[in-house]
Amino acid sequence: MVKVRLTINGKPREIDVESHWSLWYVLREKLGITSVKSMCEGEGACGSCTIILDDRPVLSCLTLAIDCDGKKIETLEGIVASKHPIIDAYINHPTYQCGYCTPGFVVTAKALLDKIPNPTIEDIIEALSGNICRCGTYPAHINAILEASEKLRRLK
């Protein structure tokens, strides 16, 4: 076991981890952060485990927790707590049916807006290309992100 220090949604945490544990496993199974999903069971193929690691979206199922010592992590729980406009935009648009993929999409969308405050539709499609929705709600995600982008610009 190795002690790893993380800042998760602005709060410092320390946890002992095994060298082979994924960040997904630590976040969900050890720390109880339930927004981090795993539709593809650790294959890195669905995007449902996306988190923001030091300001960039990453797949937590393909990231070793031991490599995250000293890193800053943001999950859906932190985005909701911050009252980011992406949350209301996702509520305003039919972006989900079953909702399983929604946390990964929201986290990816927030990371995109942090990097590109006024994204084009092409920017959005590229950013979301690693996220899978079995219900097929892709057009609604684009509209939600465009709405959040507009609201963010008005807030500045």
C-alpha positions as CSV (number, residue, x, y, z in Angstrom):
1,M,0.0,0.0,0.0
2,V,1.1,3.5,-0.9
3,K,-0.4,6.7,0.5
4,V,-1.7,9.0,-2.2
5,R,-2.8,12.6,-1.6
6,L,-5.6,13.9,-3.8
7,T,-7.6,17.0,-3.9
8,I,-11.1,15.9,-4.8
9,N,-13.7,18.6,-5.6
10,G,-11.6,21.1,-3.6
11,K,-11.2,18.8,-0.5
12,P,-7.8,17.2,0.4
13,R,-7.9,13.5,0.8
14,E,-5.3,10.8,1.7
15,I,-5.8,7.2,0.9
16,D,-3.7,4.1,0.9
17,V,-3.8,2.4,-2.6
18,E,-2.4,-0.7,-4.2
19,S,-0.1,-0.1,-7.1
20,H,-2.6,-1.7,-9.6
21,W,-5.8,0.1,-8.5
22,S,-7.4,2.4,-11.1
23,L,-8.5,5.8,-10.1
24,W,-12.0,4.7,-10.9
25,Y,-11.8,2.0,-8.3
26,V,-10.4,4.3,-5.7
27,L,-13.0,7.1,-6.4
28,R,-16.0,4.8,-6.6
29,E,-15.3,1.8,-4.5
30,K,-13.0,3.3,-1.8
31,L,-14.3,6.9,-1.6
32,G,-18.0,6.4,-2.6
33,I,-18.1,8.9,-5.4
34,T,-21.0,7.3,-7.3
35,S,-21.1,9.6,-10.3
36,V,-18.0,7.8,-11.7
37,K,-19.5,5.0,-13.8
38,S,-18.0,2.2,-15.8
39,M,-20.2,1.0,-18.7
40,C,-17.3,-0.7,-20.5
41,E,-15.9,-2.3,-17.4
42,G,-12.5,-0.7,-17.5
43,E,-11.8,-0.9,-21.2
44,G,-11.7,2.9,-21.7
45,A,-14.3,2.7,-24.4
46,C,-17.4,4.5,-23.0
47,G,-16.4,7.8,-21.3
48,S,-18.7,7.1,-18.3
49,C,-15.8,7.3,-15.9
50,T,-14.5,10.7,-17.1
51,I,-13.2,13.0,-14.4
52,I,-11.2,16.2,-14.7
53,L,-7.6,15.6,-13.6
54,D,-5.5,18.7,-13.2
55,D,-7.8,20.6,-15.6
56,R,-8.1,18.0,-18.4
57,P,-10.7,15.2,-18.9
58,V,-9.3,11.7,-18.4
59,L,-10.8,8.2,-18.2
60,S,-10.4,7.2,-14.6
61,C,-10.7,3.5,-15.4
62,L,-7.4,3.8,-17.4
63,T,-5.6,5.9,-14.9
64,L,-3.6,4.4,-12.1
65,A,-4.4,6.0,-8.7
66,I,-0.8,5.7,-7.6
67,D,0.1,8.1,-10.5
68,C,-2.3,10.8,-9.2
69,D,-0.4,11.7,-6.0
70,G,-0.7,15.5,-5.5
71,K,-3.3,15.9,-8.3
72,K,-6.5,17.8,-8.4
73,I,-9.6,15.9,-9.3
74,E,-13.1,17.2,-10.2
75,T,-16.1,14.9,-10.5
76,L,-19.8,15.5,-11.2
77,E,-20.4,16.0,-7.5
78,G,-18.0,19.0,-7.5
79,I,-19.5,20.5,-10.7
80,V,-23.0,20.3,-9.2
81,A,-21.8,21.8,-5.9
82,S,-20.2,24.7,-7.8
83,K,-23.6,25.4,-9.5
84,H,-21.9,25.5,-12.9
85,P,-24.3,26.5,-15.8
86,I,-23.8,23.2,-17.5
87,I,-26.0,21.5,-14.9
88,D,-29.1,23.6,-15.7
89,A,-28.4,23.3,-19.4
90,Y,-28.4,19.5,-19.1
91,I,-31.7,19.7,-17.2
92,N,-33.2,22.0,-19.8
93,H,-32.4,19.6,-22.7
94,P,-33.4,16.0,-23.0
95,T,-29.9,14.8,-22.7
96,Y,-30.7,11.6,-21.0
97,Q,-33.1,8.7,-20.9
98,C,-31.5,6.1,-18.6
99,G,-29.0,8.7,-17.3
100,Y,-26.1,6.2,-16.9
101,C,-23.8,8.1,-19.3
102,T,-24.8,11.6,-18.2
103,P,-22.1,12.1,-15.5
104,G,-19.3,11.4,-18.1
105,F,-20.9,13.7,-20.6
106,V,-21.4,16.5,-18.1
107,V,-17.8,16.3,-16.9
108,T,-16.5,16.2,-20.5
109,A,-18.6,19.2,-21.4
110,K,-17.4,21.2,-18.4
111,A,-13.8,20.4,-19.3
112,L,-14.5,21.6,-22.8
113,L,-16.0,24.9,-21.6
114,D,-13.1,25.5,-19.3
115,K,-10.7,25.1,-22.3
116,I,-12.9,26.6,-25.0
117,P,-15.5,29.0,-23.6
118,N,-17.2,29.5,-26.9
119,P,-17.0,26.1,-28.7
120,T,-18.2,25.4,-32.2
121,I,-20.5,22.5,-32.9
122,E,-17.4,20.8,-34.3
123,D,-15.5,21.4,-31.1
124,I,-18.3,19.9,-29.1
125,I,-18.6,16.8,-31.3
126,E,-14.8,16.2,-31.1
127,A,-14.8,16.7,-27.3
128,L,-17.7,14.2,-26.8
129,S,-16.4,11.7,-29.3
130,G,-15.2,9.4,-26.4
131,N,-18.5,9.3,-24.7
132,I,-21.1,6.7,-25.6
133,C,-24.9,7.0,-25.0
134,R,-26.8,3.8,-25.7
135,C,-30.1,5.9,-25.8
136,G,-28.7,8.0,-28.6
137,T,-29.2,11.5,-27.1
138,Y,-26.2,13.1,-28.8
139,P,-27.9,16.1,-30.4
140,A,-29.3,17.2,-27.1
141,H,-25.8,17.2,-25.6
142,I,-24.7,19.7,-28.2
143,N,-27.6,22.0,-27.5
144,A,-27.0,21.8,-23.7
145,I,-23.3,22.7,-24.1
146,L,-24.2,25.6,-26.5
147,E,-26.7,26.9,-23.9
148,A,-24.2,26.7,-21.1
149,S,-21.6,28.4,-23.2
150,E,-23.9,31.3,-23.8
151,K,-24.8,31.6,-20.1
152,L,-21.1,31.6,-19.1
153,R,-20.4,34.4,-21.6
154,R,-23.3,36.4,-20.1
155,L,-22.0,35.9,-16.6
156,K,-18.6,37.4,-17.5
